Amino acid sequence: MTVEHDAVVRVTGGRLRGVERDGVTAWSGVPYAAPPVGPRRFRAAAPVVPWDGVRPATRPAGASLQGGPTRGLGGPVGEDCLYLNVHAPTAARTDGRPRPVLVWLHGGAFRSGSGALYPGGPLAGQGDVVVVSVNYRLGVLGFVDLASAVDAEVPSLLGLRDQLAALRWVQENIAAFGGDPDQVAVAGESAGSISVALLLTAPSAVGLFRGAVLQSGSYSLIHGDEAREEVARAYARNLGLGRRDGDRLWQLTPQELLRAQEAVDAQFPGTLPAAPWFDGDLVPASLEEAQRSVRPEVALLAGHNRDEVTLFQAQRSDIMPTTRPTLVARLQAALGWTEAQRLLAHYPDTAAGTRALGTDLNFAFPTRHFAERHAAAGGRTWCYRFDAAVPLLGATHAAELPYLWDWRGYPAVVLRGRRTPQRQALAGRMRRRWLAFARDLDPGPDWPAFTLDERRTLVLDPAGDHLVDDPDAERRRAWAGRDVMPRP
């Protein structure tokens, strides 16, 4: 029988009431900044607005404004979205022993998603850690360089600045939930993984976390200067804004902003309608500078799924190149015809060859290259490849999420398949290793650290996890550490 109890804590802004259930206490819809609405739209996150009395924190609050299906996000969708959710072992508030903290940044191509999709209760209970999931501004509200297209004072990378504000809130408040601010690890998948990679280059993020987890994505899958400027100009055109119309940004309705985002999405196939960029302020000014901005004092766990690109091929998504012609064009534009042909020689012109090429270009090698640079700088590093396959999609993008977060329902069935004993055992092993990393900055004795001499990588597989030295070594040598950024 489940017994629920109220749990009240004091944080920046006031007191919160959560709910204790079966040894884990949850506080949902916790504000970590003031609502970015009205005059605060397109402004950096401001301090929380204090409240009187005890604020209920028993259900998720708003996720960021986003298009497409929004059911199942755990709460409303809109501009008022700077909330997070905390799950903690109930004993953490009473026994005086601070717990490590795992902060999760959700994915969704920088235009969809919610922290509420990732229930932290099972991980908190199993791992004796505090789990925090974060909402942040998405799409046109968080990742478009509007200041380059109209005369307006709009800070760069608002969505990334929101994530930093959430991490600072964790530093200031997590002790109230039984967490240790000196033992924070930040993790993310897809757009969340790219965000973690960018945070590892941001001087203002120094000291906010000691461990980082990259699941399928690094900072090469963002906008370069050309894409950033062209996309911003397209937003201005679709919103009917001239160079001197910056003040009108605060007068537009959310529906107008979303319609413009949909229009820009259609105008720029092969790239995202909103994405981070190298701004030279919050993060470095270029890919090359970012690659030199390594944080070896932070422990790193990084990896990818074996068949990432099949999800986008099945959806016929145009946010990245997935077909042979588009992949070849991207490589030729970035590397030149001769170098592109040398690289393409390692990928047969078959369905399997195109799948491997799309996976390697967009996800696998950018993530591996990030890990290699980290290890080369002396940072403790662990690498994995996720091989749990389902029919048609293989081990596709996001396929590891149902294992880590114990998802149920239709998305879990599509990505994970039936909950066989082997797959349940893999989920248990994966959660054990991720939790060990969050606690100890080491995923366990059966997973050796990654070094450039051996490039030892753990393959996560329902048939049994195993270590491989330098997987896909021939293709790795062909890429020679190069990352290819999207073009408009």
Secondary structure, DSSP 8 states (H G I E B T S, - for coil): ---EEEEEEEETTEEEEEEEETTEEEEEEEESS----GGGTTS--------SSEEE-BS---EE---S--TTSSS-EES---EEEEEEEGGGGTSS--EEEEEEE--STTTS--GGGS--HHHHHHHT-EEEEE----HHHHS--GGGTSS----S-HHHHHHHHHHHHHHHHGGGGTEEEEEEEEEEETHHHHHHHHHTT-GGGTTS-SEEEEES--TTSSB-HHHHHHHHHHHHHHHT--TT-GGGGGTS-HHHHHHHHHHHHHHSTTS-SS--B--SSSS-SSHHHHHH---TTSEEEEEEETTTTHHHHHTT--SS--SHHHHHHHHHHHH-HHHHHHHHTTS-SSHHHHHHHHHIIIIIHHHHHHHHHHHHTT--EEEEEE---BTTTBS-TTTTHHHHHT--SHHHHHHH-S--HHHHHHHHHHHHHHHHHHHHSS--TTS----TTT-EEEEE-TT--EEEESTTHHHHHHHTT-------
